[in-house]
Amino acid sequence: MLARAARGTGGLLLRGSVLAPGRAPRRASSGLPRNTVVLFVPQQEAWVVERMGRFHRILEPGLNVLIPVLDRIRYVQSLKEIVINVPEQSAVTLDNVTLQIDGVLYLRIMDPYKASYGVEDPEYAVTQLAQTTMRSELGKLSLDKVFRERESLNASIVDAINQAADCWGIRCLRYEIKDIHVPPRVKESMQMQVEAERRKRATVLESEGTRESAINVAEGKKQAQILASEAEKAEQINQAAGEASAVLAKAKAKAEAIRILAAALTQHNGDAAASLTVAEQYVSAFSKLAKDSNTILLPSNPGDVTSMVAQAMGVYGALTKAPGPGTQDPVSNGSGRDGQVADGSLDEEFDRVKLS
């Protein structure tokens, strides 16, 4: 009776399939497809077939033929990526802060046989595993690290789920934390901490600005002093070079004057001109006595101007006379000693005048 019903149903489905190829296979009240002998499995689905209560094979996408009554489709597994919302749950962090956290889980069935016979409800099992793993991983982190290390937290949860779900034929592709809710008091404390951190950074930046300004001012003063000292050094070098050039020019001029004077003395009446110059210098030097110093040397009769002039004229006359061997100098000093001019030497005569 069952076989006949199955054959009748299969023939009906076969005709339906021929007349309407895009029609989906008929499903039983439990939601599983019925054995209609000829079945069309959709893409990205795996149908697990049991024969007489034991696993027989997994139907591939496309056309498949089953034996009525003996073969039964026991499980239908989707090979697409499945998105599961992990319900919100409470977790305690390392610093004893209670958080309310939820997430999204992305997984895929890699082995339909293990997913069918390894666990009763794969979706429920993975959801519970994700929740327990999340609580376990959050207990290892402080509150600040939970917000900073969300990516590493997600990766740790995925690794833990894959290790446990390998025998279920399920692979977790990724896990994302959706929302993290903190208690109101903790939230206020975090806001105060953020404000304090901002004020701290503002103070640090202001102090660093003051420090940089002081450094720049000091550096500017240092460079200014260095430049001023270099300028003073260059000025002194230039001044010394100028003075050396001036001294050299004066020495050259004096040497040239001496050379010209020597040449002039060798000419006619050169001795007379020299005698007149010496007399003028004698009178000029005598007139400057006691102007630069307290100590002066006076002759025996300083009030006798006529005697002073006569003495100067006598010196002039003695210098202008042609010198000869043994010639007596007519100029006498206050004590009555006479000076002599030897060999016509101008220097010796001048020394004698001074001594007299």
C-alpha positions as CSV (number, residue, x, y, z in Angstrom):
1,M,0.0,0.0,0.0
2,L,2.9,2.5,1.0
3,A,4.9,1.4,-2.0
4,R,2.0,1.9,-4.3
5,A,1.3,5.4,-2.8
6,A,5.0,6.2,-3.2
7,R,5.0,5.1,-6.8
8,G,1.8,7.1,-7.4
9,T,3.3,10.1,-5.8
10,G,6.6,9.8,-7.7
11,G,4.8,9.5,-11.0
12,L,2.8,12.6,-10.1
13,L,5.9,14.5,-9.2
14,L,7.7,13.3,-12.3
15,R,5.0,14.5,-14.5
16,G,4.9,17.8,-12.6
17,S,8.6,18.1,-13.1
18,V,8.3,17.5,-16.8
19,L,5.4,19.9,-17.2
20,A,6.9,22.5,-14.8
21,P,10.6,22.2,-14.5
22,G,11.1,25.1,-12.1
23,R,8.6,23.7,-9.5
24,A,10.1,22.9,-6.1
25,P,9.9,19.4,-4.8
26,R,7.0,18.6,-2.5
27,R,7.9,18.6,1.3
28,A,6.5,16.6,4.1
29,S,4.8,18.1,7.2
30,S,8.1,18.2,9.0
31,G,9.6,20.5,6.3
32,L,11.8,17.8,4.7
33,P,11.4,16.9,1.0
34,R,9.6,13.6,0.2
35,N,11.1,10.8,-1.7
36,T,9.5,11.2,-5.1
37,V,12.1,8.8,-6.8
38,V,13.3,11.6,-9.1
39,L,14.5,14.7,-7.2
40,F,16.1,18.0,-8.1
41,V,18.4,19.3,-5.5
42,P,19.0,23.1,-5.5
43,Q,22.4,24.7,-5.7
44,Q,24.2,25.3,-2.4
45,E,22.1,22.7,-0.6
46,A,23.1,19.3,0.7
47,W,20.4,16.6,1.3
48,V,21.3,13.8,3.6
49,V,19.7,10.5,2.6
50,E,19.2,7.5,5.0
51,R,18.5,4.0,3.7
52,M,16.6,1.9,6.1
53,G,17.5,4.2,9.0
54,R,21.3,4.4,8.2
55,F,23.3,7.1,6.5
56,H,23.4,6.3,2.8
57,R,24.7,9.4,0.9
58,I,24.5,13.1,0.4
59,L,22.6,14.2,-2.7
60,E,24.5,16.7,-5.0
61,P,22.8,19.7,-6.6
62,G,20.9,18.6,-9.7
63,L,19.1,15.4,-10.7
64,N,19.1,12.6,-8.2
65,V,17.2,9.2,-8.2
66,L,16.1,7.5,-4.9
67,I,14.5,4.2,-4.1
68,P,11.0,4.6,-2.8
69,V,10.3,3.5,0.8
70,L,13.9,2.4,1.4
71,D,15.5,5.9,1.0
72,R,14.5,8.8,3.1
73,I,15.7,12.4,3.1
74,R,16.7,12.9,6.7
75,Y,18.5,16.3,6.8
76,V,18.7,19.3,4.5
77,Q,21.7,21.5,5.1
78,S,22.4,24.9,3.4
79,L,25.9,25.5,2.3
80,K,25.5,29.3,2.1
81,E,27.0,31.6,4.6
82,I,24.7,31.9,7.6
83,V,24.2,35.0,9.7
84,I,23.2,34.5,13.3
85,N,22.5,37.3,15.8
86,V,24.0,36.5,19.2
87,P,21.6,37.8,21.9
88,E,22.7,40.5,24.3
89,Q,24.3,39.2,27.4
90,S,26.1,40.4,30.5
91,A,29.9,40.0,31.0
92,V,32.3,41.1,33.7
93,T,35.7,42.6,32.6
94,L,39.0,42.1,34.3
95,D,38.5,45.3,36.4
96,N,35.0,44.1,37.6
97,V,32.9,46.2,35.3
98,T,29.6,44.6,34.1
99,L,28.9,45.1,30.4
100,Q,25.9,44.4,28.2
101,I,27.2,43.1,24.9
102,D,25.8,41.5,21.7
103,G,27.2,40.5,18.4
104,V,26.7,38.9,15.0
105,L,28.1,35.5,13.9
106,Y,28.9,34.5,10.4
107,L,29.4,30.8,9.8
108,R,29.2,28.1,7.0
109,I,28.6,24.4,7.0
110,M,31.7,22.7,5.6
111,D,30.7,19.0,6.2
112,P,27.0,18.2,6.0
113,Y,27.5,14.8,7.5
114,K,29.1,16.2,10.7
115,A,26.6,19.0,10.9
116,S,23.7,16.4,10.7
117,Y,25.0,13.7,13.1
118,G,27.6,15.6,15.2
119,V,25.2,18.0,17.0
120,E,21.5,18.1,17.5
121,D,21.0,21.8,16.7
122,P,24.1,23.4,15.1
123,E,22.8,27.0,15.2
124,Y,21.9,26.8,18.9
125,A,25.2,25.1,19.7
126,V,27.2,27.8,17.9
127,T,25.3,30.6,19.5
128,Q,25.8,29.3,23.0
129,L,29.5,28.7,22.3
130,A,29.8,32.3,21.0
131,Q,28.2,33.6,24.2
132,T,30.4,31.6,26.5
133,T,33.5,32.4,24.6
134,M,32.6,36.1,24.6
135,R,32.3,36.1,28.4
136,S,35.5,34.2,28.7
137,E,37.5,36.6,26.5
138,L,36.0,39.7,28.1
139,G,37.1,38.4,31.5
140,K,40.7,38.6,30.4
141,L,40.5,42.3,29.4
142,S,40.0,45.6,31.3
143,L,37.4,48.1,30.3
144,D,39.8,50.3,28.4
145,K,41.2,47.4,26.4
146,V,37.7,46.2,25.4
147,F,37.2,49.4,23.4
148,R,40.7,49.5,22.0
149,E,41.1,45.8,21.1
150,R,37.8,44.9,19.6
151,E,39.5,43.4,16.5
152,S,41.7,41.2,18.6
153,L,38.7,40.2,20.7
154,N,36.7,39.3,17.6
155,A,39.6,37.2,16.3
156,S,40.0,35.4,19.6
157,I,36.3,34.5,19.7
158,V,36.5,33.1,16.1
159,D,39.5,31.0,16.9
160,A,37.8,29.6,20.0
161,I,34.6,28.7,18.1
162,N,36.5,27.1,15.2
163,Q,38.4,24.8,17.7
164,A,35.2,23.6,19.3
165,A,33.0,23.5,16.2
166,D,35.4,21.5,14.1
167,C,33.8,18.2,15.0
168,W,30.4,19.7,14.0
169,G,31.4,20.4,10.4
170,I,30.9,24.1,10.9
171,R,33.4,26.9,10.3
172,C,33.1,30.3,11.8
173,L,34.1,32.9,9.3
174,R,34.0,36.0,11.5
175,Y,32.4,37.5,14.6
176,E,31.6,41.2,15.0
177,I,30.6,42.9,18.3
178,K,27.6,45.1,17.6
179,D,27.0,47.2,20.8
180,I,28.7,47.5,24.1
181,H,26.6,49.1,26.9
182,V,28.3,50.2,30.1
183,P,26.5,51.2,33.4
184,P,25.6,54.9,33.7
185,R,28.0,55.6,36.5
186,V,30.9,54.0,34.6
187,K,29.9,56.0,31.6
188,E,30.0,59.3,33.6
189,S,33.4,58.3,35.0
190,M,34.7,57.6,31.5
191,Q,33.5,61.0,30.3
192,M,35.2,62.7,33.3
193,Q,38.4,60.7,32.5
194,V,38.2,61.8,28.9
195,E,37.8,65.5,29.9
196,A,40.7,65.2,32.4
197,E,42.9,63.6,29.7
198,R,42.0,66.5,27.3
199,R,42.8,69.1,29.9
200,K,46.1,67.3,30.6
201,R,47.0,67.2,27.0
202,A,46.1,70.9,26.6
203,T,48.4,71.7,29.6
204,V,51.2,69.6,28.3
205,L,50.9,71.3,24.9
206,E,50.9,74.7,26.4
207,S,54.0,73.9,28.5
208,E,55.7,72.5,25.5
209,G,54.9,75.6,23.6
210,T,56.3,77.8,26.4
211,R,59.4,75.6,26.5
212,E,59.9,75.8,22.7
213,S,59.4,79.6,22.8
214,A,62.0,80.0,25.6
215,I,64.4,77.7,23.7
216,N,63.9,79.7,20.5
217,V,64.5,83.0,22.4
218,A,67.7,81.7,24.0
219,E,68.9,80.3,20.7
220,G,68.2,83.7,19.1
221,K,70.2,85.5,21.8
222,K,73.0,83.0,21.5
223,Q,73.2,83.5,17.8
224,A,73.0,87.3,18.2
225,Q,75.9,87.2,20.7
226,I,77.9,85.0,18.4
227,L,77.3,87.2,15.4
228,A,78.1,90.3,17.5
229,S,81.4,88.8,18.7
230,E,82.3,87.8,15.2
231,A,81.5,91.3,14.0
232,E,83.6,92.8,16.8
233,K,86.4,90.4,16.0
234,A,86.2,91.3,12.3
235,E,86.2,95.0,13.3
236,Q,89.3,94.6,15.5
237,I,91.0,92.7,12.7
238,N,90.2,95.4,10.2
239,Q,91.2,98.1,12.7
240,A,94.5,96.4,13.4
241,A,95.1,95.9,9.7
242,G,94.4,99.6,9.2
243,E,96.7,100.7,12.0
244,A,99.4,98.4,10.6
245,S,98.9,99.9,7.2
246,A,99.0,103.4,8.7
247,V,102.2,102.6,10.7
248,L,103.8,101.1,7.6
249,A,102.7,104.2,5.5
250,K,104.1,106.5,8.2
251,A,107.4,104.6,8.3
252,K,107.6,104.7,4.5
253,A,106.9,108.4,4.6
254,K,109.4,109.1,7.3
255,A,112.0,107.0,5.5
256,E,111.3,109.0,2.3
257,A,111.5,112.3,4.2
258,I,114.9,111.2,5.7
259,R,116.1,110.2,2.3
260,I,115.0,113.6,0.9
261,L,116.6,115.4,3.8
262,A,119.8,113.6,3.4
263,A,119.8,114.4,-0.3
264,A,119.1,118.1,0.5
265,L,121.9,118.3,3.1
266,T,124.4,117.2,0.5
267,Q,123.4,120.1,-1.8
268,H,124.8,123.7,-1.7
269,N,123.8,125.7,1.5
270,G,122.3,122.5,3.0
271,D,124.1,123.1,6.3
272,A,122.8,126.6,6.6
273,A,119.2,125.4,6.2
274,A,119.8,122.6,8.8
275,S,121.3,125.2,11.2
276,L,118.2,127.5,10.9
277,T,115.9,124.5,11.5
278,V,117.8,123.4,14.7
279,A,117.7,127.0,16.0
280,E,114.0,127.2,15.5
281,Q,113.4,123.9,17.2
282,Y,115.5,125.0,20.1
283,V,113.5,128.1,20.7
284,S,110.2,126.2,20.3
285,A,111.2,123.5,22.8
286,F,112.3,126.1,25.3
287,S,109.0,127.9,25.0
288,K,107.1,124.6,25.9
289,L,108.9,124.0,29.2
290,A,106.6,123.2,32.2
291,K,103.6,122.6,30.1
292,D,103.5,118.8,30.3
293,S,105.3,118.1,33.6
294,N,106.1,119.7,37.0
295,T,109.8,119.0,36.7
296,I,111.6,121.6,34.6
297,L,115.2,122.4,33.8
298,L,115.9,126.2,33.8
299,P,119.0,128.1,32.8
300,S,120.9,130.3,35.3
301,N,119.1,133.5,34.2
302,P,115.6,132.6,33.0
303,G,114.4,136.2,33.3
304,D,117.0,137.5,30.9
305,V,115.2,137.3,27.5
306,T,117.9,139.1,25.7
307,S,120.5,136.6,26.9
308,M,118.2,133.7,25.8
309,V,117.8,135.2,22.3
310,A,121.5,136.0,22.1
311,Q,122.3,132.4,23.1
312,A,120.0,131.1,20.4
313,M,121.6,133.4,17.8
314,G,125.0,132.4,19.0
315,V,124.0,128.7,18.4
316,Y,122.7,129.6,15.0
317,G,126.0,131.5,14.2
318,A,128.1,128.7,15.5
319,L,126.2,126.2,13.4
320,T,126.4,128.3,10.3
321,K,130.2,128.9,10.5
322,A,132.4,126.6,8.5
323,P,134.0,124.3,11.0
324,G,137.7,123.8,11.1
325,P,140.2,121.8,13.1
326,G,140.5,123.2,16.6
327,T,137.9,125.9,16.1
328,Q,136.4,127.3,19.4
329,D,132.6,127.7,19.8
330,P,131.9,131.4,20.7
331,V,128.8,130.4,22.6
332,S,129.4,130.0,26.3
333,N,127.1,128.7,29.1
334,G,126.3,130.4,32.4
335,S,129.6,129.2,34.0
336,G,131.8,130.6,31.2
337,R,132.8,127.2,29.5
338,D,133.0,127.3,25.7
339,G,131.7,124.5,23.4
340,Q,133.6,123.2,20.5
341,V,132.3,121.9,17.2
342,A,134.3,118.8,16.1
343,D,134.6,117.8,12.5
344,G,131.4,119.8,11.6
345,S,129.1,117.1,13.2
346,L,125.7,118.5,13.7
347,D,124.7,116.0,16.3
348,E,127.8,116.6,18.5
349,E,127.2,120.4,18.2
350,F,123.6,120.0,19.3
351,D,124.6,117.9,22.2
352,R,127.1,120.5,23.3
353,V,124.5,123.2,23.1
354,K,122.2,121.2,25.3
355,L,124.9,120.6,27.8
356,S,125.8,124.3,28.0
